Amino acid sequence: MKYLVVSDNHGDRDILVDLAETYRGKVDKLFHCGDSELEPSDVLWNDFIVVKGNCDYDPEFPDSIVEKTGLDTIFMTHGHLANVRSGLTALALKAEQVKATIALFGHTHEIGCEVRAHVLYLNPGSISQPRGAIQLKSYAIIDSTPDQFIVQYYGRDHEPFKDLHFVFNKI
């Protein structure tokens, strides 16, 4: 299964249109980790699974979702309600409650992925306003197989960042 993960576009609708048009039919699911600053009625959400960020004020956006794909159980939240700036503990507890194999989040605008207790935790960074040590406007694609999570980060030009490629064994 292939999952595209993007977050924190902060009103830049055009990049989401570009991602949807580029990857429609090429990935199994498109996830948006919040802070789109778009309306919940936007037609883009026909392509993306989306959650509410701290800059998304409409209550129609869910705070979190659980998406089962057959291969994975994916928990997604923006991250502000799980206090991800202080670590992954609260997020890990929420992921454990739903037996997630993947936990997606945004909020910090910082690229990050790691596996803890057989769960992949992934922040795609920000597609529009990166922060932290890696100042790249980015999104990620997770290729999930029965044995591995293969993570590749990409720029707005859809070119891979060669140094941001990770392979994690599931077992």
C-alpha positions in Angstrom: 0.0 0.0 0.0 1.2 3.5 -0.8 0.2 6.5 1.2 1.0 10.1 0.5 1.2 12.3 3.6 1.2 16.1 3.6 0.6 18.8 6.2 0.6 22.4 7.0 0.1 24.1 3.6 -1.5 27.1 5.4 -3.8 28.3 2.7 -1.7 27.2 -0.3 -4.4 25.4 -2.1 -2.6 25.1 -5.4 0.0 22.7 -4.0 -2.7 20.3 -2.8 -4.4 20.5 -6.2 -1.0 19.6 -7.7 -0.5 16.7 -5.4 -4.0 15.3 -6.0 -3.6 15.6 -9.8 -0.1 14.1 -9.7 -0.8 11.2 -7.5 -4.4 10.3 -8.2 -4.4 6.6 -9.1 -0.7 6.3 -8.2 -1.1 6.0 -4.4 -3.7 4.2 -2.4 -4.5 7.0 0.0 -3.7 10.7 0.4 -3.6 12.0 4.0 -3.5 15.6 5.1 -2.4 16.1 8.7 -4.1 19.5 9.2 -3.6 23.3 9.0 -4.9 23.5 5.5 -6.8 26.7 6.3 -9.3 25.6 3.7 -13.1 25.1 4.1 -14.3 21.6 5.0 -16.6 21.8 1.9 -13.6 22.2 -0.5 -13.7 19.6 -3.3 -10.1 18.7 -2.5 -11.3 16.7 0.4 -12.8 14.2 -2.1 -9.2 13.1 -2.6 -7.6 13.6 0.8 -8.4 12.2 4.2 -8.0 15.3 6.4 -7.9 16.3 10.1 -8.3 19.6 11.9 -5.2 21.6 12.7 -4.8 24.4 15.3 -5.3 26.9 12.4 -8.4 25.1 11.1 -11.4 26.5 12.9 -14.3 24.7 11.4 -15.7 22.0 13.7 -16.6 19.8 10.7 -12.9 18.8 10.5 -12.3 15.8 12.8 -9.6 16.1 15.5 -8.3 12.6 14.5 -9.1 9.7 12.3 -8.5 6.0 12.2 -8.2 4.5 8.7 -7.9 0.8 8.2 -6.4 -0.2 4.8 -6.3 -4.0 5.1 -2.5 -3.9 5.7 -2.3 -1.1 8.2 -4.3 0.8 10.8 -3.5 4.4 10.5 -4.1 7.0 13.2 -3.8 10.6 12.2 -4.1 13.8 14.2 -2.5 17.2 13.7 -0.4 16.9 16.8 -1.3 20.0 18.8 -3.8 18.0 20.9 -1.2 15.3 21.5 1.5 17.9 22.5 3.9 16.6 19.9 6.3 19.5 20.5 7.2 17.8 23.8 7.6 14.3 22.5 5.6 11.4 21.1 4.3 9.9 24.4 0.7 11.2 24.2 0.5 10.4 20.5 1.9 6.9 21.2 -0.8 6.3 23.8 -3.5 7.3 21.3 -2.0 5.1 18.6 -1.8 2.2 21.0 -5.5 2.6 22.0 -6.6 2.0 18.3 -3.8 -0.6 17.6 -2.3 1.6 15.0 0.6 0.5 12.9 1.2 4.0 11.5 0.7 7.3 13.4 0.7 10.5 11.2 0.9 14.0 12.5 2.0 17.5 11.6 2.0 20.8 13.6 5.7 21.2 14.2 6.5 21.8 10.5 9.5 19.5 11.0 10.3 16.3 9.0 10.5 13.2 11.1 10.0 9.5 11.0 10.8 6.6 13.4 9.6 3.3 14.4 8.8 2.6 18.1 7.3 -0.7 19.2 6.4 -1.7 15.6 4.6 1.6 14.9 5.8 4.1 12.3 5.5 7.7 13.5 5.7 10.1 10.6 5.6 13.9 10.3 5.8 14.9 6.6 7.1 18.4 7.5 5.4 21.4 6.0 4.7 21.7 2.3 4.7 25.5 2.6 6.5 26.7 5.8 9.3 24.3 7.0 10.9 24.8 10.4 13.7 23.1 12.3 17.0 21.8 11.2 15.8 20.6 7.8 14.4 23.6 5.9 12.7 21.8 3.0 9.1 22.2 1.8 8.2 18.5 1.9 5.7 15.7 1.8 6.2 12.0 2.2 5.2 8.8 0.6 5.0 5.6 2.7 5.3 2.3 0.8 4.0 -0.2 3.3 4.7 -3.9 2.5 4.0 -6.9 4.8 7.6 -6.7 6.0 8.7 -3.1 5.7 7.8 0.6 5.8 9.7 2.4 3.1 9.6 6.2 3.5 10.6 8.8 0.9 10.4 12.5 1.3 9.8 14.7 -1.7 9.9 18.4 -2.6 7.2 20.5 -4.2 8.7 19.6 -7.6 7.9 15.9 -6.8 11.6 15.1 -6.9 12.8 12.8 -4.0 15.2 14.1 -1.4 17.9 11.4 -1.8 19.1 11.8 1.8 15.5 11.5 3.2 14.8 7.8 2.3 14.2 5.4 5.2 13.5 1.7 5.4 12.1 0.2 8.6 11.5 -3.5 9.1 8.1 -4.3 10.6 9.3 -7.3 12.6 
